[in-house]
Amino acid sequence: MDSVMNSQTGDYHAGSRTGTIKFDFTDSDSLHVSCFFQALHEELEKTLRSDTHFLIFNINGFPEEKSLKNFEVGERAEAQEYSRRCMERILSLRIPVISEIRGFICGPILETVLFSDFIIACRSTIISSLMLEKGYIPVMGMLTNLMELFGKEGLFRFLLDGIDLSSTHPVKISIFHSIIDQEDLDSEVAKLIKTFSERDRHAIRVIKELSLHTRNLHPGEALLLERYNFALCFSEPHVKERIDLFLNKKE
């Protein structure tokens, strides 16, 4: 997987440090699930540091569906273990996760993308679960994420047809932040990062925390957790100072 996956860190906008993991399957004809998750785990550990403000998945999928000639799961226990580590690592993040995708996106690549907070896609992108085509059974929560996004009917429509962004698709709007021309992908990501860079990072961390822990709670329990985090957030002196400054500017 070394030839198709690599990572880098750098300043994207106004001192906002990003970790970028690049996937490039443009010249590849195979996908090995176990190796994919092992490589992803290594890149996550290498990329993410305490001062990273954003994680970006920059993905060039296969040129087209028929480009994928060899698909293997590999060692089942290994695939389960490394996918679990990847899922837990991404879920532990309290920073925005952004995916920019192009090409044919499928299987474990799609599973990774679905853990993003924002997905920015090229119009020519085609998405498939590979479940019905190759018999791929998701290992990192793809069905759960898709059911939450599409509902039961939408999920089965997706499993049968996939998503072709060049056509009008009934469920595509709910999953993507934006669908744009390929040459605009990088600038759209930069624009999103600029917007977030102007927001309070502590508030972003709290919202990420709440979005993770309240999704499966009873509404009453979720409200209590939200109230607790509200009190915790406003105990931070810099938060109160920024709010006072904002209110004074509006007067």
JOURHU-V217767 format. One record per residue. N is the residue number from 1. RES is the residue in one small letter. PHI is phi as a letter, one per 40 degrees, with the letter a starting at -180 (NA if undefined). NEAR is the number of other C-alpha atoms within 10 Angstrom. Layout:
N/RES/PHI/NEAR  N/RES/PHI/NEAR
This chain:
1/m/NA/16  2/d/d/11  3/s/c/10  4/v/b/17  5/m/b/17  6/n/a/20  7/s/b/19  8/q/a/14  9/t/b/18  10/g/i/12  11/d/c/13  12/y/c/17  13/h/a/15  14/a/f/10  15/g/g/10  16/s/c/17  17/r/c/18  18/t/b/25  19/g/b/25  20/t/b/23  21/i/b/22  22/k/b/20  23/f/b/21  24/d/b/18  25/f/b/23  26/t/d/17  27/d/b/13  28/s/b/16  29/d/b/15  30/s/b/14  31/l/a/21  32/h/b/17  33/v/c/25  34/s/c/21  35/c/c/19  36/f/d/20  37/f/c/26  38/q/c/18  39/a/c/18  40/l/c/25  41/h/c/20  42/e/c/14  43/e/c/21  44/l/c/20  45/e/c/11  46/k/c/15  47/t/c/18  48/l/c/22  49/r/b/13  50/s/c/5  51/d/b/10  52/t/c/16  53/h/b/23  54/f/a/23  55/l/b/23  56/i/b/23  57/f/c/20  58/n/b/24  59/i/b/24  60/n/b/20  61/g/c/27  62/f/c/24  63/p/d/20  64/e/a/14  65/e/d/16  66/k/c/9  67/s/c/16  68/l/c/17  69/k/c/10  70/n/b/10  71/f/b/15  72/e/b/13  73/v/c/16  74/g/g/12  75/e/c/12  76/r/c/11  77/a/c/10  78/e/c/16  79/a/c/21  80/q/c/16  81/e/c/14  82/y/c/23  83/s/c/26  84/r/c/16  85/r/c/18  86/c/c/22  87/m/c/18  88/e/c/12  89/r/c/14  90/i/c/18  91/l/c/16  92/s/c/12  93/l/c/16  94/r/b/19  95/i/b/23  96/p/c/19  97/v/b/22  98/i/b/23  99/s/b/25  100/e/b/24  101/i/b/27  102/r/a/24  103/g/g/23  104/f/c/26  105/i/b/27  106/c/a/23  107/g/f/22  108/p/c/25  109/i/c/21  110/l/c/20  111/e/d/22  112/t/c/21  113/v/d/22  114/l/c/19  115/f/c/19  116/s/c/19  117/d/c/15  118/f/b/20  119/i/b/21  120/i/b/24  121/a/b/25  122/c/c/20  123/r/d/18  124/s/c/20  125/t/c/22  126/i/b/24  127/i/b/24  128/s/a/21  129/s/c/27  130/l/g/20  131/m/c/14  132/l/c/12  133/e/c/10  134/k/b/11  135/g/g/9  136/y/c/17  137/i/b/16  138/p/d/18  139/v/b/19  140/m/b/24  141/g/g/16  142/m/c/20  143/l/c/16  144/t/c/12  145/n/c/15  146/l/c/20  147/m/c/14  148/e/c/12  149/l/c/16  150/f/b/18  151/g/g/13  152/k/c/12  153/e/c/9  154/g/c/16  155/l/c/20  156/f/c/14  157/r/c/14  158/f/c/20  159/l/c/18  160/l/c/15  161/d/b/14  162/g/g/18  163/i/b/22  164/d/b/16  165/l/c/18  166/s/c/12  167/s/b/11  168/t/c/10  169/h/b/13  170/p/c/12  171/v/b/16  172/k/c/18  173/i/c/12  174/s/c/9  175/i/b/15  176/f/b/14  177/h/c/15  178/s/a/17  179/i/b/22  180/i/b/15  181/d/c/12  182/q/d/16  183/e/c/9  184/d/c/13  185/l/d/20  186/d/c/13  187/s/c/10  188/e/c/17  189/v/c/20  190/a/c/13  191/k/c/13  192/l/c/14  193/i/c/21  194/k/c/15  195/t/c/11  196/f/c/18  197/s/c/18  198/e/c/10  199/r/b/10  200/d/c/12  201/r/c/16  202/h/c/14  203/a/c/16  204/i/c/15  205/r/c/16  206/v/c/17  207/i/c/16  208/k/c/17  209/e/c/18  210/l/c/15  211/s/c/13  212/l/c/12  213/h/c/13  214/t/c/16  215/r/c/10  216/n/b/10  217/l/c/11  218/h/c/9  219/p/d/11  220/g/c/9  221/e/c/12  222/a/c/17  223/l/c/13  224/l/c/12  225/l/c/15  226/e/c/19  227/r/c/12  228/y/c/11  229/n/c/17  230/f/d/13  231/a/c/10  232/l/c/11  233/c/c/17  234/f/c/14  235/s/c/11  236/e/c/11  237/p/d/9  238/h/c/13  239/v/c/16  240/k/c/13  241/e/c/11  242/r/c/12  243/i/c/12  244/d/c/11  245/l/c/11  246/f/c/11  247/l/c/9  248/n/c/9  249/k/c/8  250/k/c/6  251/e/c/5
